[in-house]
Amino acid sequence: MAKVTAEGLEVADLTIPINAPTTARQLLARHTRRTLECVLELPFEGLARPHAHALRPIAQSVRRAYKNQHTRKTIMRTLHKVHVSVLIHACDRAAKDETVREEYPARVSRLIPVLLFELARQRLLPDSGVPWPQLTYTLPWPDSEWGLDLPADIKGIIFFSGNLELVGGAYDATKINITGSDPPVIPGINRVPAYTVISPGMVLTTLDTNPLSDFEAHPDKEGNQVDLGNKAPEEWTASMHQALEWIELGLPVLAAEMKMLMQQWVPVGYEPMMHLSCSYQEAVGQAYLTLHPNPFTMMEAMVHEFQHNKVNALWTLEPLLENAFWPLYSSPVRPDPRPLHGVLLAAHAFVPVAELYIKLREAGVERTLTPDTDRRLKTIVEGNHAGMEVVREHGKFTTMGARFFKQLDEMATAHLDAIVDIKL
């Protein structure tokens, strides 16, 4: 199996797609192929015996499913799911990066039950089953509104194709059918509310499998713990649905990309005075954000983090800059010095936000025709220009990075002309 790369991708189309989300679809397919490579490359060295004994049949089942033309699409859909892929990429990073190598066994222990559960649901495991002899976290069931919370006194689980069997405790030898769209109702085994639909294929979730969520690069934020901020999930999804409607009106092709790529949004609190959001390179298809009373702020955040997800997927395949992470430079949108990687990502995130405001104004959306929006648009455009100047002056682009930068630069420059008539 040849190693997947970004060769041939029209990366200049990844700031704002022109006619169709073709490039983003191709990028997502290649990222899923990279996820496949990662799970098959996970090393057994350094793992406890139960972990290694479970990881081997996982790798065998994945490889067998990929080689079979009847199950290839099924395994690729499984590996595309962000609650699975984030764990695979987190393990891959720990396996290859000496600075976090000691975290590899713990990350693998998070991956195994989640991936076994998905393989079991898709009937891709051997008939003999795969045992997992330890407690596990709540199992995600993202095509329903639930997570499956197993009894705390069990000693382990045996995963079979189509069902799982509990080992030990009061429910010893209990078999649970896991092929349905919802977890079965079994007295004493909890179904935990975990997913609220924003739009088809996109949910707000309070069940996060990301083992890196406590790592935070923003100086005003400490980690990304799940927090609804004392607001009902429906209040979150109503705000985000409104944001999606504006995105569809102003940038319909980008909205189509977003619906294709973004699977999950994780709530991390209510912040009426500011807004915070983030995403992780390992978690393509997921982002974290706070709820804000201004729906335009939510609109900006969703576009911003979606754009980061595209670059994160691309960077998984190939870098855009040779000097991406050192040295640090002043950022026009952050209080702390940033590597060029961060400055480039910020501009790539905010250029479509500026374009969106311009398109909504052209469409006559009343809420965009105010002095406050004038000021906001002007601030965004000038910040984008400043960020682009930093990247242009200091960036050492790869061949792919230069193509990526071209459309971004052209749009940021055009926006300067678009705000000439704005009088504050």
C-alpha positions in Angstrom: 0.0 0.0 0.0 1.7 3.2 -1.2 2.0 6.0 1.4 -0.6 8.6 0.9 0.5 12.2 0.2 -1.0 15.5 -0.8 0.3 15.3 -4.4 -2.2 16.3 -6.9 -4.5 18.1 -4.5 -5.7 21.6 -5.7 -4.7 23.1 -2.4 -5.2 26.7 -3.7 -8.9 25.9 -3.4 -8.8 25.2 0.4 -9.3 28.8 1.6 -12.7 29.3 -0.1 -13.9 26.7 -2.6 -14.9 28.2 -6.0 -17.5 25.8 -7.5 -17.7 22.6 -5.5 -16.2 21.0 -2.4 -14.2 18.6 -4.6 -10.8 19.4 -3.1 -12.1 19.1 0.5 -13.7 15.8 -0.3 -10.4 14.5 -1.8 -8.5 15.8 1.2 -10.8 14.1 3.6 -10.5 10.8 1.7 -6.7 11.0 1.9 -6.8 11.9 5.6 -8.9 8.7 6.2 -6.3 6.7 4.2 -3.6 8.2 6.4 -5.6 7.1 9.5 -5.6 3.6 8.1 -1.8 3.7 7.7 -1.5 5.0 11.2 -3.5 2.2 12.9 -1.6 -0.5 10.9 1.7 1.0 12.0 1.1 1.2 15.7 3.9 -0.7 17.5 3.3 -3.4 20.0 6.6 -2.7 21.8 6.3 -1.1 25.2 2.7 -2.2 25.7 1.4 -4.4 28.5 0.5 -7.9 27.4 -3.3 -7.3 27.4 -2.9 -4.2 25.3 -0.7 -6.0 22.8 -3.0 -9.0 22.7 -6.0 -6.7 21.8 -4.1 -4.5 19.4 -2.9 -7.4 17.2 -6.4 -8.6 16.3 -7.5 -5.0 15.7 -4.7 -4.5 13.2 -5.5 -7.9 11.6 -9.2 -7.1 11.4 -8.6 -3.6 9.9 -6.2 -5.0 7.3 -8.5 -7.8 6.4 -11.5 -5.5 6.0 -9.5 -3.1 3.8 -8.3 -5.9 1.5 -11.8 -7.2 1.0 -13.7 -5.2 -1.6 -17.0 -5.9 0.2 -15.9 -4.4 3.5 -13.4 -1.7 2.3 -15.9 1.1 2.4 -17.2 0.0 5.8 -13.7 0.1 7.4 -12.9 3.4 5.8 -16.2 4.9 7.1 -15.3 3.5 10.6 -11.8 5.1 10.5 -13.3 8.4 9.3 -15.3 8.8 12.5 -13.5 11.4 14.5 -14.2 9.8 17.9 -12.1 6.9 16.5 -9.6 8.7 14.3 -8.5 11.2 17.0 -7.4 8.3 19.2 -5.5 6.7 16.3 -3.6 9.9 15.5 -2.9 10.6 19.2 -1.4 7.1 19.5 0.6 7.6 16.3 2.0 10.9 17.5 3.0 9.3 20.8 4.6 6.4 19.1 6.7 8.6 16.8 7.5 11.6 19.0 10.0 11.0 21.8 8.8 14.0 23.8 5.4 12.2 24.4 6.5 8.6 23.9 5.8 7.8 27.6 2.1 8.5 26.9 1.8 5.8 24.3 0.5 3.0 26.5 -2.1 5.2 28.1 -3.4 6.4 24.7 -3.5 2.9 23.3 -5.6 1.9 26.4 -8.1 4.6 25.4 -8.1 3.6 21.8 -8.6 -0.2 22.1 -12.1 -0.4 23.6 -13.5 2.4 21.3 -12.1 0.9 18.1 -13.1 -2.7 19.2 -16.6 -1.4 19.8 -16.8 0.1 16.3 -15.4 -3.0 14.6 -17.8 -5.1 16.6 -20.7 -2.9 15.5 -19.7 -3.3 11.9 -19.2 -7.1 12.3 -15.6 -6.9 11.4 -14.1 -8.9 14.3 -13.1 -12.6 14.3 -15.8 -15.1 15.5 -13.7 -16.0 18.5 -14.1 -12.4 19.9 -11.4 -10.1 21.3 -11.2 -9.7 25.1 -10.5 -6.4 26.8 -9.7 -7.2 30.5 -10.2 -3.8 32.1 -12.8 -1.1 32.8 -13.5 1.3 30.0 -14.9 4.8 29.5 -18.5 5.4 28.2 -18.7 4.0 24.7 -19.7 6.5 22.0 -22.8 5.8 19.9 -22.8 9.0 17.8 -25.5 7.9 15.3 -27.9 8.0 18.2 -28.3 10.6 21.0 -26.6 8.3 23.5 -23.4 6.9 24.9 -23.3 3.4 26.5 -22.3 3.5 30.1 -21.2 0.1 31.3 -21.5 -1.1 35.0 -18.6 0.0 37.2 -18.1 -3.5 38.7 -17.2 -5.4 35.5 -13.7 -6.8 35.0 -13.7 -6.6 31.3 -15.5 -7.0 28.0 -15.3 -9.5 25.2 -16.1 -7.9 21.8 -17.7 -10.1 19.2 -19.1 -9.2 15.7 -22.5 -7.7 16.5 -22.4 -7.9 20.3 -20.3 -7.6 23.4 -20.2 -9.7 26.5 -19.6 -8.3 30.0 -17.1 -10.1 32.2 -17.4 -10.1 36.0 -19.6 -8.2 38.4 -23.4 -8.4 38.7 -23.8 -8.6 34.9 -21.2 -11.3 34.2 -21.9 -13.1 30.9 -24.5 -10.5 29.9 -24.5 -10.1 26.1 -25.5 -6.8 24.5 -26.6 -6.5 20.9 -24.8 -3.5 19.4 -26.0 -3.5 15.8 -29.0 -1.2 16.2 -29.1 2.6 15.7 -29.6 3.1 19.4 -28.2 1.3 22.4 -30.6 -1.3 23.7 -32.5 -0.6 26.9 -31.2 -3.0 29.6 -32.0 -2.5 33.3 -28.9 -1.4 35.2 -26.9 -0.4 32.1 -27.2 3.3 31.4 -27.7 5.1 28.2 -26.1 8.5 28.8 -27.4 11.5 26.8 -24.4 12.6 24.7 -25.4 13.9 21.2 -27.7 16.6 20.0 -28.1 17.2 16.3 -27.1 20.5 14.7 -27.7 19.4 11.2 -27.7 16.0 9.5 -24.3 14.4 10.2 -23.2 17.2 12.6 -23.7 17.0 16.3 -23.0 18.8 19.6 -21.5 16.2 21.9 -20.7 16.0 25.6 -18.8 12.7 25.1 -15.2 13.5 24.0 -12.7 10.8 23.3 -9.8 13.1 22.6 -6.9 12.3 25.0 -5.3 15.6 24.2 -8.1 17.8 25.2 -6.4 19.1 28.4 -3.5 20.5 26.2 -4.2 24.2 25.5 -2.1 26.6 23.5 -4.2 29.7 24.2 -3.0 31.9 27.1 -6.6 32.8 28.2 -7.8 29.2 28.5 -7.0 26.1 30.5 -7.8 22.9 28.7 -11.1 22.0 27.0 -13.2 20.2 29.5 -16.8 19.5 28.4 -19.1 22.2 29.8 -22.5 23.2 28.7 -22.2 26.4 30.8 -25.6 25.7 32.5 -27.3 26.0 29.1 -29.5 23.3 27.5 -28.0 21.5 24.5 -30.9 22.8 22.4 -29.8 26.4 23.2 -26.4 25.6 21.8 -27.7 23.9 18.7 -30.2 26.6 18.0 -27.4 29.2 18.0 -25.2 27.0 15.8 -28.0 26.3 13.4 -28.6 30.0 12.9 -24.9 30.4 12.2 -25.0 27.6 9.6 -27.9 29.3 7.9 -25.9 32.5 7.5 -22.9 30.6 6.2 -25.1 28.8 3.7 -26.5 32.1 2.5 -23.1 33.9 2.2 -20.7 31.0 1.3 -22.9 28.1 0.2 -20.0 25.9 -1.1 -18.0 26.4 2.1 -21.1 25.5 4.0 -21.3 22.3 2.0 -17.7 21.6 2.9 -18.4 22.2 6.5 -21.3 19.8 6.6 -19.2 17.1 4.9 -16.1 17.5 7.2 -17.3 18.6 10.7 -18.8 15.8 12.6 -18.7 17.0 16.2 -18.6 20.2 18.2 -17.7 20.0 21.9 -19.1 22.6 24.3 -16.6 24.1 26.7 -18.6 26.7 28.6 -20.7 29.9 28.3 -18.7 33.1 27.9 -20.8 36.3 27.5 -17.8 38.7 27.5 -15.4 36.8 25.1 -15.3 33.8 22.9 -12.9 30.9 22.9 -12.5 28.0 20.5 -9.9 25.5 19.4 -9.2 22.4 17.4 -6.4 19.7 17.2 -4.5 18.4 14.3 -5.2 14.9 15.6 -9.0 15.5 15.7 -10.0 16.3 12.1 -13.8 16.6 12.1 -14.1 18.0 15.6 -13.7 21.4 17.4 -14.3 23.0 20.8 -16.1 26.2 21.4 -17.8 28.3 24.0 -21.3 29.6 23.6 -21.8 33.3 23.1 -25.0 35.4 23.1 -24.0 37.1 19.8 -24.9 34.7 17.0 -22.4 36.4 14.6 -19.7 35.4 17.1 -20.8 31.8 16.9 -20.8 32.1 13.1 -17.2 33.4 13.1 -16.1 30.6 15.4 -17.6 27.8 13.3 -16.0 29.1 10.1 -12.7 29.7 12.0 -12.4 26.2 13.5 -13.7 24.5 10.3 -10.9 26.2 8.4 -8.4 24.9 11.0 -9.7 21.4 10.4 -8.9 21.6 6.7 -5.4 22.8 7.4 -5.0 20.1 10.1 -6.0 17.4 7.6 -3.6 18.8 5.0 -0.7 19.1 7.4 -1.2 15.5 8.4 -0.2 14.7 4.8 2.5 17.3 4.1 3.8 20.5 5.7 3.1 23.9 4.3 6.1 25.7 5.8 9.7 24.6 6.4 10.0 26.9 9.4 6.4 26.4 10.7 7.1 26.1 14.4 10.2 28.2 15.1 11.1 31.0 15.6 8.1 32.9 17.1 6.6 36.1 15.7 4.1 38.7 16.7 0.5 37.7 15.9 -2.1 40.3 14.9 -4.9 38.1 16.5 -3.2 36.7 19.6 -1.6 38.4 22.6 1.2 35.9 22.7 4.1 35.4 20.2 3.2 32.6 17.7 5.0 30.3 15.3 4.3 31.0 11.6 2.1 27.9 11.7 -0.2 29.7 14.0 -0.1 33.0 12.1 -0.8 31.3 8.8 -3.7 29.3 10.3 -5.2 32.5 11.8 -5.2 34.2 8.4 -6.6 31.2 6.7 -9.4 31.1 9.3 -10.3 34.8 9.2 -10.1 35.5 5.4 -13.3 33.4 4.9 -14.9 35.2 7.8 -14.3 38.5 6.1 -15.6 37.2 2.8 -18.7 35.9 4.6 -19.5 39.3 6.1 -19.0 40.9 2.7 -21.4 38.5 1.0 -24.0 38.8 3.8 -23.9 42.6 3.4 -24.3 42.2 -0.4 -27.3 40.0 0.3 -28.8 42.7 2.5 -28.8 40.9 5.8 -29.9 43.7 8.1 -27.7 42.7 11.0 -24.6 43.1 9.0 -25.4 46.7 7.9 -24.5 48.3 11.2 -21.6 50.3 12.6 -20.6 47.5 14.9 -20.3 45.1 11.9 -18.4 47.8 10.0 -15.9 47.9 12.8 -15.7 44.2 13.1 -15.1 43.6 9.3 -12.5 46.4 9.2 -10.7 44.8 12.2 -10.7 41.4 10.6 -9.5 42.5 7.2 -6.6 44.6 8.7 -5.6 41.8 11.0 -5.6 39.4 8.0 -3.4 41.8 6.1 -1.0 42.1 9.0 -0.8 38.3 9.4 -0.2 37.8 5.7 2.7 40.3 5.8 4.3 38.4 8.6 4.0 35.1 6.8 5.1 36.6 3.5 8.2 38.2 5.0 9.4 35.2 7.1 7.8 32.1 5.7 9.8 29.4 3.9 7.1 27.7 1.9 7.1 24.2 0.7 6.0 23.7 -2.9 2.5 22.8 -1.7 2.6 25.7 0.8 3.3 28.3 -1.9 0.3 27.1 -3.9 -1.9 27.2 -0.8 -0.7 30.7 0.1 -1.6 32.1 -3.4 -5.4 32.1 -3.1 -5.2 33.2 0.5 -3.0 36.1 -0.4 -5.2 37.2 -3.3 -8.4 37.2 -1.2 -6.8 39.0 1.7 -5.6 41.7 -0.7 -9.0 42.0 -2.4 -10.6 42.5 1.0 -8.5 45.6 1.6 -10.2 47.2 -1.5 -13.6 46.0 -0.3 -13.4 48.0 3.0 -12.1 51.3 1.5 -15.6 52.8 1.6 -16.3 51.8 5.2 -16.4 55.0 7.3 -16.1 54.6 11.1 
